[in-house]
Amino acid sequence: MMMAKFDTEDYGSAIADFDKAIILNPNDSDSYSLRGNTKLLIVQTQSACLDWHKAEELLDKEASSSLQNIVSDTEL
């Protein structure tokens, strides 16, 4: 359901669904990582980085890569 909203570019609803998923399972790194990806699409970069940091703490390698890309882009 969350990804369907993401795929249809209903980003606000997708973020709300990721919020609910995180409440139900605060150790789900995928929800943090995907919420971060969604926030980046609506230019909430700082908030996206916070989500990726949390996902990284939960050992999500994709989130670590997302953070590295943002840092690389801001160093240019």
Secondary structure, DSSP 8 states (H G I E B T S, - for coil): -HHHHHHTT-HHHHHHHHHHHHHH-TT-HHHHHHHHHHHHHTT-HHHHHHHHHHHHHTT-HHHHHHHHHHHHHHT-
